[in-house]
Amino acid sequence: MNDFQKKFIGKIALAPMEDVSEPPFRLICKRLGADIVYTEFISAEGLIRDAVKARNKLFFYEEERPLSIQIFGGRDEALIEAAQISESVNPDFIDINCGCWVKDVALRGAGAGLLKDLPKMKQIAENVVKNVKLPVTLKTRLGWDKDSIVIIDVAKMLEEIGIQALTVHCRLRSQGNKGDADWSWVKRIKDAGVKMPVILNGNIKSPEDVKFVFENYECDAVMIGQAAITNPWIFNQSKYFLKNGALPDEPSIEEKVDVCIEHLRLAVELKGEKLGVREFRKHYSGYLRNIKDVNKLRLELMGFDTFEPIKEKLEKFKEEQLALI
Ligand SMILES: Cc1cc2nc3c(=O)[nH]c(=O)nc-3n(C[C@H](O)[C@H](O)[C@H](O)COP(=O)(O)O)c2cc1C
């Protein structure tokens, strides 16, 4: 492995997630132990059209590094140009999405659609590798459906053309983002002689899962998606568990509330108050998880459109809880 590839070993990454893995959430996860973060996928066609929505997604905080910009599309000319645009904002590496399952992407020959056309996947990946200086990685799934699992051939093919690391979402396109993931494929890829780092992803729900896959499937790194939304502390908790074989204490209510407010503040600063507050609603459940009797509070928070009343409400709640201890 080269120096870039060695940086993946033993690491825990935050998954790219559309409308979730935005700069504020990534920064919070980074501060809570995520070693590598990825932007949500960015449309190559949008980037080259100079669409504001796509361009805005290129923003990241320096503190997030190492960070990858993830791009998707079905035309190699568009992917090359999008990779060059991405390179101009100087991320640490570029990731190509070949795993998105949603119809609008996969049935148009992008994302997981490329699992049905491996020559095209190869052409896209090879051309992006040749036309940027930054390392290029790729994220994909086991295959389109259970009758077409192609991941071992895909891994060999991508390694040959210079892809630097492969993230395997250990589900099929037909599964979406739900249901069992078959982690054993990562070991099978390694057993087939693939040398580049393989990052295992899919259905990692706890620090115990992280330890289990590191110990059993020869993955170089682990990537966590949905479990980080419900528990952004999972990264440091997993590191603690790997080191000590026991779980750390649950974060205090004070810490949960403080991180929630900080996350919201970053979201409002980045997106403006209205959008920042509205889009934040998906995060309350995660921050208030495992705290008794919070349903009423959560519903109240959902009803606010501005930052200050939410902050006041959360701080009052924190004080009340501290008084109970
Ligand atoms: C809301 C949501 C958005 C996602 N968006 C992306 C994306 O932009 N790029 C990508 O490669 N995968 C995306 N994914 C897939 C995740 O990166 C990850 O592969 C998947 O959720 C499996 O990991 P998990 O079981 O830990 O969540 C998304 C998943 C979710 C739930």
The ligand as a MOL file (V3000), in Angstrom:
LIG
                    3D

  0  0  0     0  0            999 V3000
M  V30 BEGIN CTAB
M  V30 COUNTS 31 33 0 0 0
M  V30 BEGIN ATOM
M  V30 1 C -30.4190 9.4620 3.8120 0
M  V30 2 C -29.3260 8.7270 3.0800 0
M  V30 3 C -28.6530 9.3580 2.0450 0
M  V30 4 C -27.6120 8.7040 1.3770 0
M  V30 5 N -26.9070 9.3720 0.4210 0
M  V30 6 C -25.7850 8.7870 -0.1030 0
M  V30 7 C -24.8860 9.5220 -0.9360 0
M  V30 8 O -25.0790 10.7100 -1.2000 0
M  V30 9 N -23.7990 8.8620 -1.4190 0
M  V30 10 C -23.5300 7.5340 -1.1270 0
M  V30 11 O -22.5280 6.9830 -1.5670 0
M  V30 12 N -24.3750 6.8480 -0.3420 0
M  V30 13 C -25.4530 7.4430 0.1980 0
M  V30 14 N -26.2140 6.7460 1.0700 0
M  V30 15 C -25.8050 5.3850 1.4590 0
M  V30 16 C -24.8680 5.4270 2.6580 0
M  V30 17 O -23.6580 6.0840 2.3660 0
M  V30 18 C -24.5430 4.0220 3.1620 0
M  V30 19 O -23.9000 3.3280 2.1310 0
M  V30 20 C -25.8080 3.2510 3.5620 0
M  V30 21 O -26.6710 4.0390 4.3450 0
M  V30 22 C -25.4280 1.9820 4.3050 0
M  V30 23 O -24.7480 2.2870 5.4870 0
M  V30 24 P -25.5350 2.2330 6.9020 0
M  V30 25 O -26.2370 0.9220 6.9450 0
M  V30 26 O -24.4390 2.4060 7.9230 0
M  V30 27 O -26.4890 3.3820 6.9040 0
M  V30 28 C -27.2760 7.3720 1.7250 0
M  V30 29 C -27.9840 6.7430 2.7510 0
M  V30 30 C -28.9790 7.4060 3.4340 0
M  V30 31 C -29.6980 6.7000 4.5530 0
M  V30 END ATOM
M  V30 BEGIN BOND
M  V30 1 1 1 2
M  V30 2 1 2 3
M  V30 3 2 2 30
M  V30 4 2 3 4
M  V30 5 1 4 5
M  V30 6 1 4 28
M  V30 7 2 5 6
M  V30 8 1 6 7
M  V30 9 1 6 13
M  V30 10 2 7 8
M  V30 11 1 7 9
M  V30 12 1 9 10
M  V30 13 2 10 11
M  V30 14 1 10 12
M  V30 15 2 12 13
M  V30 16 1 13 14
M  V30 17 1 14 15
M  V30 18 1 14 28
M  V30 19 1 15 16
M  V30 20 1 16 17
M  V30 21 1 16 18
M  V30 22 1 18 19
M  V30 23 1 18 20
M  V30 24 1 20 21
M  V30 25 1 20 22
M  V30 26 1 22 23
M  V30 27 1 23 24
M  V30 28 2 24 25
M  V30 29 1 24 26
M  V30 30 1 24 27
M  V30 31 2 28 29
M  V30 32 1 29 30
M  V30 33 1 30 31
M  V30 END BOND
M  V30 END CTAB
M  END
